């Protein structure tokens, strides 16, 4: 049987990232902000809407979708502030671990 679900299977699933950025003015940018359903591109605001790792080489973010699924698309929303070009290169790696 083949069927396509047009749903966000990553929504509110467990997330992980290489480091967590803490801004003295805006607070902590937790990994869970990456899939909480808030797509507002204004990261620098109360009620964060973006993931932000610490300043490091090769940062990463991941989500456990909880099942083996065929994924046909991944949607990223970039930041709207002057740092909106932060993710120049994005690579998606599937894992069964």
N, C-alpha and C positions, 0 to 999 in steps of 0.2 A: 504494500500500500504506500502510495506517495501522497504527501500533503505538505503544504507550505503554511506555516503559521506566521502571521505578520505581527509578532509580539516581541517585546524586549525580554529575552530569556535571561539577560544579565541583571535585570532590575532588582535592586536590593539584595543581590547574592553576595557572599563573602568576597572581600577584595584584599589585595596585598600590594605593597609597592616597596621599592628599594630603599626609600627614606621618606621622611615626612618633613615638609617645610613648615616652619613656624615664623610668622611675621609679627614683629612687635606691635604693629598697629592693628592688623586684621586677624591675628590669631593663628590657629593650627589648621592646615589643609589636610584633612584625613583622606585615606584612600577611598573610603565609602562615598565621598562626594562625586566620584566618577560614575556611579551608576545609581544614584538616588532619585532619578527622574527629573531633577532640576537642570534644565538645559540653558539657563540664562548665561550668556557669554560674558557677563560682567563679574569677573573673579574677585575684584577688589571691592567687596561689599559685605555688609552683615548678612549672615545666612549663606555662606560660601556656596558656590555652585561648580567649582573647578578643583581638580586634583593638582597638587603642586609638590613635586619631590624636592629634596634638598639640592643644593648646587653640587652636582657630581657628574662624572663621566658615565655614560651608558645607563641612565635612569630607566626604570621599568615600572609598569603597573599591570596587575593581573586580576582576573575575576574567575571564580569557580562557578560555572553555570550548573553544576550538580548532576550532569548527565552527558552521555555521548550523543551529540547532535550534529547534523550537517548544518554548518553555518554558511549562509549565502551572502551575508553582508555585515559590515561593521560600520557604524556611524560615529564620527567624532565631531564635536563642536569645539572650535577654537576660541580662545579668549578674545574679547573685544578691545581691551585696553591696548596701550602702546606696545605691550609685549605679546600681541596677538600672533606673532610669527614664531612662537616658542617651539612648537613641534614641527620642525622641518621634515624629519624623516620618521615615519611610523611603520613599524613592521608588526604584523600579527602572527604569533606563533601558537598553533593549537597544541594541546597537550592532553594526554590521557592519564596523567599522574595526579 
